[in-house]
Amino acid sequence: MNRRENLLHAFEASIVSDPLYSRFRSLPVCQELAERESMLLYSCFDMRSCAAGEVIYRAHTESDNTMYLILHGRVAVSSPNQDTYTHLKAGDVFGLFSFLDSERLHSATVSAEADLTLLSINRSYFNVITLEDPTLGNQMLRFMFRLLTRMALKLESEYAAMHEFALARRN
Protein backbone atom coordinates (compact mmCIF):
# COMPACT_ATOMS: atom_id res chain seq x y z
CA MET A 1 0.00 0.00 0.00
CA ASN A 2 1.23 3.47 -0.76
CA ARG A 3 1.14 6.43 1.58
CA ARG A 4 -2.07 7.87 0.07
CA GLU A 5 -3.97 4.60 0.52
CA ASN A 6 -2.76 4.39 4.12
CA LEU A 7 -4.04 7.91 4.79
CA LEU A 8 -7.38 7.07 3.19
CA HIS A 9 -7.76 3.95 5.35
CA ALA A 10 -6.82 5.91 8.47
CA PHE A 11 -9.37 8.60 7.57
CA GLU A 12 -12.12 6.01 7.05
CA ALA A 13 -11.22 4.17 10.26
CA SER A 14 -11.34 7.39 12.30
CA ILE A 15 -14.81 8.22 10.97
CA VAL A 16 -16.25 4.71 11.32
CA SER A 17 -15.05 4.53 14.94
CA ASP A 18 -16.77 7.83 15.83
CA PRO A 19 -20.04 7.15 17.74
CA LEU A 20 -21.55 10.32 16.29
CA TYR A 21 -20.96 8.97 12.80
CA SER A 22 -22.98 5.86 13.73
CA ARG A 23 -25.80 8.12 14.88
CA PHE A 24 -25.53 10.18 11.66
CA ARG A 25 -25.54 7.03 9.55
CA SER A 26 -28.71 5.76 11.28
CA LEU A 27 -30.74 8.90 10.48
CA PRO A 28 -33.53 8.35 7.92
CA VAL A 29 -32.07 10.97 5.57
CA CYS A 30 -28.82 8.94 5.40
CA GLN A 31 -30.38 5.53 4.74
CA GLU A 32 -30.02 5.78 0.96
CA LEU A 33 -26.40 6.91 1.08
CA ALA A 34 -23.55 4.57 0.25
CA GLU A 35 -21.05 4.11 3.09
CA ARG A 36 -18.29 6.11 1.41
CA GLU A 37 -20.64 8.97 0.45
CA SER A 38 -21.96 9.02 4.02
CA MET A 39 -18.42 9.26 5.43
CA LEU A 40 -17.47 12.09 3.09
CA LEU A 41 -20.61 14.07 3.89
CA TYR A 42 -20.16 13.53 7.64
CA SER A 43 -16.59 14.83 7.42
CA CYS A 44 -17.90 18.16 6.06
CA PHE A 45 -19.85 18.96 9.23
CA ASP A 46 -18.70 20.46 12.51
CA MET A 47 -19.99 19.02 15.78
CA ARG A 48 -21.61 21.35 18.28
CA SER A 49 -23.02 20.66 21.75
CA CYS A 50 -25.62 22.83 23.46
CA ALA A 51 -26.85 22.65 27.04
CA ALA A 52 -30.55 22.45 27.83
CA GLY A 53 -32.03 25.95 27.81
CA GLU A 54 -29.39 27.42 25.49
CA VAL A 55 -30.77 29.66 22.74
CA ILE A 56 -29.17 28.77 19.42
CA TYR A 57 -30.60 31.79 17.61
CA ARG A 58 -33.44 34.29 17.98
CA ALA A 59 -36.20 35.31 15.58
CA HIS A 60 -35.55 38.40 13.46
CA THR A 61 -31.79 38.26 14.03
CA GLU A 62 -29.21 38.17 11.29
CA SER A 63 -28.13 34.69 10.31
CA ASP A 64 -24.56 33.45 10.15
CA ASN A 65 -25.86 31.16 7.37
CA THR A 66 -25.37 27.94 9.32
CA MET A 67 -27.52 24.86 8.92
CA TYR A 68 -27.94 22.44 11.84
CA LEU A 69 -28.78 18.74 11.83
CA ILE A 70 -29.87 17.30 15.16
CA LEU A 71 -28.05 14.10 16.14
CA HIS A 72 -29.25 13.87 19.73
CA GLY A 73 -31.69 15.86 21.86
CA ARG A 74 -34.63 18.15 21.18
CA VAL A 75 -35.13 21.79 20.31
CA ALA A 76 -38.13 24.07 20.74
CA VAL A 77 -39.02 26.35 17.85
CA SER A 78 -40.82 29.53 18.94
CA SER A 79 -42.49 32.39 17.17
CA PRO A 80 -41.20 35.93 17.66
CA ASN A 81 -43.75 36.39 20.49
CA GLN A 82 -42.31 33.33 22.32
CA ASP A 83 -45.08 30.80 21.51
CA THR A 84 -43.51 27.37 20.97
CA TYR A 85 -45.10 25.93 17.84
CA THR A 86 -43.04 22.82 17.18
CA HIS A 87 -40.32 20.58 18.58
CA LEU A 88 -37.52 19.05 16.54
CA LYS A 89 -35.62 15.86 17.35
CA ALA A 90 -32.82 13.69 15.99
CA GLY A 91 -32.82 13.70 12.20
CA ASP A 92 -34.52 17.09 11.93
CA VAL A 93 -32.81 20.13 10.48
CA PHE A 94 -33.11 23.83 11.18
CA GLY A 95 -31.47 26.95 9.77
CA LEU A 96 -31.65 25.53 6.24
CA PHE A 97 -33.59 28.44 4.74
CA SER A 98 -31.21 31.07 6.09
CA PHE A 99 -28.32 28.83 4.99
CA LEU A 100 -29.71 28.90 1.44
CA ASP A 101 -30.68 32.59 1.44
CA SER A 102 -27.92 34.78 2.83
CA GLU A 103 -30.23 37.81 3.13
CA ARG A 104 -32.88 36.01 5.19
CA LEU A 105 -33.29 36.81 8.88
CA HIS A 106 -34.14 33.98 11.26
CA SER A 107 -37.91 33.51 11.33
CA ALA A 108 -38.03 31.72 14.69
CA THR A 109 -36.22 31.35 17.98
CA VAL A 110 -34.59 27.95 18.39
CA SER A 111 -33.51 26.74 21.83
CA ALA A 112 -32.31 23.44 23.26
CA GLU A 113 -34.94 21.68 25.37
CA ALA A 114 -32.48 19.00 26.40
CA ASP A 115 -28.73 18.65 26.01
CA LEU A 116 -28.14 18.68 22.30
CA THR A 117 -25.64 17.32 19.81
CA LEU A 118 -25.70 18.99 16.42
CA LEU A 119 -23.85 18.75 13.16
CA SER A 120 -23.47 22.11 11.47
CA ILE A 121 -22.10 23.61 8.31
CA ASN A 122 -21.95 27.26 7.35
CA ARG A 123 -22.45 28.59 3.86
CA SER A 124 -18.92 29.93 3.38
CA TYR A 125 -17.39 26.50 4.11
CA PHE A 126 -19.99 24.86 1.86
CA ASN A 127 -18.96 27.27 -0.93
CA VAL A 128 -15.30 26.28 -0.49
CA ILE A 129 -16.23 22.58 -0.72
CA THR A 130 -18.16 23.10 -3.96
CA LEU A 131 -15.24 24.99 -5.51
CA GLU A 132 -12.40 22.78 -4.26
CA ASP A 133 -14.11 19.40 -4.72
CA PRO A 134 -17.03 19.64 -7.18
CA THR A 135 -17.93 15.95 -6.74
CA LEU A 136 -18.25 16.32 -2.97
CA GLY A 137 -20.06 19.64 -3.48
CA ASN A 138 -22.56 17.86 -5.72
CA GLN A 139 -23.07 15.15 -3.06
CA MET A 140 -23.62 17.87 -0.47
CA LEU A 141 -26.17 19.59 -2.74
CA ARG A 142 -28.08 16.33 -3.16
CA PHE A 143 -28.01 15.83 0.64
CA MET A 144 -29.36 19.38 1.17
CA PHE A 145 -32.10 18.64 -1.33
CA ARG A 146 -33.05 15.49 0.63
CA LEU A 147 -33.20 17.55 3.83
CA LEU A 148 -35.32 20.21 2.13
CA THR A 149 -37.66 17.56 0.69
CA ARG A 150 -38.11 15.96 4.12
CA MET A 151 -38.90 19.38 5.61
CA ALA A 152 -41.47 20.07 2.88
CA LEU A 153 -43.16 16.67 3.38
CA LYS A 154 -43.27 17.19 7.14
CA LEU A 155 -44.82 20.64 6.71
CA GLU A 156 -47.32 19.28 4.18
CA SER A 157 -48.43 16.63 6.68
CA GLU A 158 -48.69 19.22 9.47
CA TYR A 159 -50.75 21.56 7.27
CA ALA A 160 -53.07 18.70 6.30
CA ALA A 161 -53.57 17.78 9.97
CA MET A 162 -54.31 21.42 10.87
CA HIS A 163 -56.80 21.64 7.99
CA GLU A 164 -58.60 18.48 9.14
CA PHE A 165 -58.65 19.79 12.71
CA ALA A 166 -60.11 23.13 11.56
CA LEU A 167 -62.79 21.39 9.49
CA ALA A 168 -63.72 19.10 12.40
CA ARG A 169 -64.18 22.12 14.69
CA ARG A 170 -66.63 23.68 12.22
CA ASN A 171 -68.89 20.62 12.18
TORKOL-390946 format. One record per residue (C-alpha): residue in three letters; z, y negated, x. Coordinates in Angstrom, 2 decimals, padded with zeros to 5 digits. Last residue first. Example, Ala and Ser with C-alpha at 12.3 -4.5 7.8 and 13.67 -1.06 7.14 Angstrom:
rec code:ser up:007.14 north:001.06 east:013.67 $
rec code:ala up:007.80 north:004.50 east:012.30 $
This chain:
rec code:asn up:012.18 north:-020.62 east:-068.89 $
rec code:arg up:012.22 north:-023.68 east:-066.63 $
rec code:arg up:014.69 north:-022.12 east:-064.18 $
rec code:ala up:012.40 north:-019.10 east:-063.72 $
rec code:leu up:009.49 north:-021.39 east:-062.79 $
rec code:ala up:011.56 north:-023.13 east:-060.11 $
rec code:phe up:012.71 north:-019.79 east:-058.65 $
rec code:glu up:009.14 north:-018.48 east:-058.60 $
rec code:his up:007.99 north:-021.64 east:-056.80 $
rec code:met up:010.87 north:-021.42 east:-054.31 $
rec code:ala up:009.97 north:-017.78 east:-053.57 $
rec code:ala up:006.30 north:-018.70 east:-053.07 $
rec code:tyr up:007.27 north:-021.56 east:-050.75 $
rec code:glu up:009.47 north:-019.22 east:-048.69 $
rec code:ser up:006.68 north:-016.63 east:-048.43 $
rec code:glu up:004.18 north:-019.28 east:-047.32 $
rec code:leu up:006.71 north:-020.64 east:-044.82 $
rec code:lys up:007.14 north:-017.19 east:-043.27 $
rec code:leu up:003.38 north:-016.67 east:-043.16 $
rec code:ala up:002.88 north:-020.07 east:-041.47 $
rec code:met up:005.61 north:-019.38 east:-038.90 $
rec code:arg up:004.12 north:-015.96 east:-038.11 $
rec code:thr up:000.69 north:-017.56 east:-037.66 $
rec code:leu up:002.13 north:-020.21 east:-035.32 $
rec code:leu up:003.83 north:-017.55 east:-033.20 $
rec code:arg up:000.63 north:-015.49 east:-033.05 $
rec code:phe up:-001.33 north:-018.64 east:-032.10 $
rec code:met up:001.17 north:-019.38 east:-029.36 $
rec code:phe up:000.64 north:-015.83 east:-028.01 $
rec code:arg up:-003.16 north:-016.33 east:-028.08 $
rec code:leu up:-002.74 north:-019.59 east:-026.17 $
rec code:met up:-000.47 north:-017.87 east:-023.62 $
rec code:gln up:-003.06 north:-015.15 east:-023.07 $
rec code:asn up:-005.72 north:-017.86 east:-022.56 $
rec code:gly up:-003.48 north:-019.64 east:-020.06 $
rec code:leu up:-002.97 north:-016.32 east:-018.25 $
rec code:thr up:-006.74 north:-015.95 east:-017.93 $
rec code:pro up:-007.18 north:-019.64 east:-017.03 $
rec code:asp up:-004.72 north:-019.40 east:-014.11 $
rec code:glu up:-004.26 north:-022.78 east:-012.40 $
rec code:leu up:-005.51 north:-024.99 east:-015.24 $
rec code:thr up:-003.96 north:-023.10 east:-018.16 $
rec code:ile up:-000.72 north:-022.58 east:-016.23 $
rec code:val up:-000.49 north:-026.28 east:-015.30 $
rec code:asn up:-000.93 north:-027.27 east:-018.96 $
rec code:phe up:001.86 north:-024.86 east:-019.99 $
rec code:tyr up:004.11 north:-026.50 east:-017.39 $
rec code:ser up:003.38 north:-029.93 east:-018.92 $
rec code:arg up:003.86 north:-028.59 east:-022.45 $
rec code:asn up:007.35 north:-027.26 east:-021.95 $
rec code:ile up:008.31 north:-023.61 east:-022.10 $
rec code:ser up:011.47 north:-022.11 east:-023.47 $
rec code:leu up:013.16 north:-018.75 east:-023.85 $
rec code:leu up:016.42 north:-018.99 east:-025.70 $
rec code:thr up:019.81 north:-017.32 east:-025.64 $
rec code:leu up:022.30 north:-018.68 east:-028.14 $
rec code:asp up:026.01 north:-018.65 east:-028.73 $
rec code:ala up:026.40 north:-019.00 east:-032.48 $
rec code:glu up:025.37 north:-021.68 east:-034.94 $
rec code:ala up:023.26 north:-023.44 east:-032.31 $
rec code:ser up:021.83 north:-026.74 east:-033.51 $
rec code:val up:018.39 north:-027.95 east:-034.59 $
rec code:thr up:017.98 north:-031.35 east:-036.22 $
rec code:ala up:014.69 north:-031.72 east:-038.03 $
rec code:ser up:011.33 north:-033.51 east:-037.91 $
rec code:his up:011.26 north:-033.98 east:-034.14 $
rec code:leu up:008.88 north:-036.81 east:-033.29 $
rec code:arg up:005.19 north:-036.01 east:-032.88 $
rec code:glu up:003.13 north:-037.81 east:-030.23 $
rec code:ser up:002.83 north:-034.78 east:-027.92 $
rec code:asp up:001.44 north:-032.59 east:-030.68 $
rec code:leu up:001.44 north:-028.90 east:-029.71 $
rec code:phe up:004.99 north:-028.83 east:-028.32 $
rec code:ser up:006.09 north:-031.07 east:-031.21 $
rec code:phe up:004.74 north:-028.44 east:-033.59 $
rec code:leu up:006.24 north:-025.53 east:-031.65 $
rec code:gly up:009.77 north:-026.95 east:-031.47 $
rec code:phe up:011.18 north:-023.83 east:-033.11 $
rec code:val up:010.48 north:-020.13 east:-032.81 $
rec code:asp up:011.93 north:-017.09 east:-034.52 $
rec code:gly up:012.20 north:-013.70 east:-032.82 $
rec code:ala up:015.99 north:-013.69 east:-032.82 $
rec code:lys up:017.35 north:-015.86 east:-035.62 $
rec code:leu up:016.54 north:-019.05 east:-037.52 $
rec code:his up:018.58 north:-020.58 east:-040.32 $
rec code:thr up:017.18 north:-022.82 east:-043.04 $
rec code:tyr up:017.84 north:-025.93 east:-045.10 $
rec code:thr up:020.97 north:-027.37 east:-043.51 $
rec code:asp up:021.51 north:-030.80 east:-045.08 $
rec code:gln up:022.32 north:-033.33 east:-042.31 $
rec code:asn up:020.49 north:-036.39 east:-043.75 $
rec code:pro up:017.66 north:-035.93 east:-041.20 $
rec code:ser up:017.17 north:-032.39 east:-042.49 $
rec code:ser up:018.94 north:-029.53 east:-040.82 $
rec code:val up:017.85 north:-026.35 east:-039.02 $
rec code:ala up:020.74 north:-024.07 east:-038.13 $
rec code:val up:020.31 north:-021.79 east:-035.13 $
rec code:arg up:021.18 north:-018.15 east:-034.63 $
rec code:gly up:021.86 north:-015.86 east:-031.69 $
rec code:his up:019.73 north:-013.87 east:-029.25 $
rec code:leu up:016.14 north:-014.10 east:-028.05 $
rec code:ile up:015.16 north:-017.30 east:-029.87 $
rec code:leu up:011.83 north:-018.74 east:-028.78 $
rec code:tyr up:011.84 north:-022.44 east:-027.94 $
rec code:met up:008.92 north:-024.86 east:-027.52 $
rec code:thr up:009.32 north:-027.94 east:-025.37 $
rec code:asn up:007.37 north:-031.16 east:-025.86 $
rec code:asp up:010.15 north:-033.45 east:-024.56 $
rec code:ser up:010.31 north:-034.69 east:-028.13 $
rec code:glu up:011.29 north:-038.17 east:-029.21 $
rec code:thr up:014.03 north:-038.26 east:-031.79 $
rec code:his up:013.46 north:-038.40 east:-035.55 $
rec code:ala up:015.58 north:-035.31 east:-036.20 $
rec code:arg up:017.98 north:-034.29 east:-033.44 $
rec code:tyr up:017.61 north:-031.79 east:-030.60 $
rec code:ile up:019.42 north:-028.77 east:-029.17 $
rec code:val up:022.74 north:-029.66 east:-030.77 $
rec code:glu up:025.49 north:-027.42 east:-029.39 $
rec code:gly up:027.81 north:-025.95 east:-032.03 $
rec code:ala up:027.83 north:-022.45 east:-030.55 $
rec code:ala up:027.04 north:-022.65 east:-026.85 $
rec code:cys up:023.46 north:-022.83 east:-025.62 $
rec code:ser up:021.75 north:-020.66 east:-023.02 $
rec code:arg up:018.28 north:-021.35 east:-021.61 $
rec code:met up:015.78 north:-019.02 east:-019.99 $
rec code:asp up:012.51 north:-020.46 east:-018.70 $
rec code:phe up:009.23 north:-018.96 east:-019.85 $
rec code:cys up:006.06 north:-018.16 east:-017.90 $
rec code:ser up:007.42 north:-014.83 east:-016.59 $
rec code:tyr up:007.64 north:-013.53 east:-020.16 $
rec code:leu up:003.89 north:-014.07 east:-020.61 $
rec code:leu up:003.09 north:-012.09 east:-017.47 $
rec code:met up:005.43 north:-009.26 east:-018.42 $
rec code:ser up:004.02 north:-009.02 east:-021.96 $
rec code:glu up:000.45 north:-008.97 east:-020.64 $
rec code:arg up:001.41 north:-006.11 east:-018.29 $
rec code:glu up:003.09 north:-004.11 east:-021.05 $
rec code:ala up:000.25 north:-004.57 east:-023.55 $
rec code:leu up:001.08 north:-006.91 east:-026.40 $
rec code:glu up:000.96 north:-005.78 east:-030.02 $
rec code:gln up:004.74 north:-005.53 east:-030.38 $
rec code:cys up:005.40 north:-008.94 east:-028.82 $
rec code:val up:005.57 north:-010.97 east:-032.07 $
rec code:pro up:007.92 north:-008.35 east:-033.53 $
rec code:leu up:010.48 north:-008.90 east:-030.74 $
rec code:ser up:011.28 north:-005.76 east:-028.71 $
rec code:arg up:009.55 north:-007.03 east:-025.54 $
rec code:phe up:011.66 north:-010.18 east:-025.53 $
rec code:arg up:014.88 north:-008.12 east:-025.80 $
rec code:ser up:013.73 north:-005.86 east:-022.98 $
rec code:tyr up:012.80 north:-008.97 east:-020.96 $
rec code:leu up:016.29 north:-010.32 east:-021.55 $
rec code:pro up:017.74 north:-007.15 east:-020.04 $
rec code:asp up:015.83 north:-007.83 east:-016.77 $
rec code:ser up:014.94 north:-004.53 east:-015.05 $
rec code:val up:011.32 north:-004.71 east:-016.25 $
rec code:ile up:010.97 north:-008.22 east:-014.81 $
rec code:ser up:012.30 north:-007.39 east:-011.34 $
rec code:ala up:010.26 north:-004.17 east:-011.22 $
rec code:glu up:007.05 north:-006.01 east:-012.12 $
rec code:phe up:007.57 north:-008.60 east:-009.37 $
rec code:ala up:008.47 north:-005.91 east:-006.82 $
rec code:his up:005.35 north:-003.95 east:-007.76 $
rec code:leu up:003.19 north:-007.07 east:-007.38 $
rec code:leu up:004.79 north:-007.91 east:-004.04 $
rec code:asn up:004.12 north:-004.39 east:-002.76 $
rec code:glu up:000.52 north:-004.60 east:-003.97 $
rec code:arg up:000.07 north:-007.87 east:-002.07 $
rec code:arg up:001.58 north:-006.43 east:001.14 $
rec code:asn up:-000.76 north:-003.47 east:001.23 $
rec code:met up:000.00 north:000.00 east:000.00 $
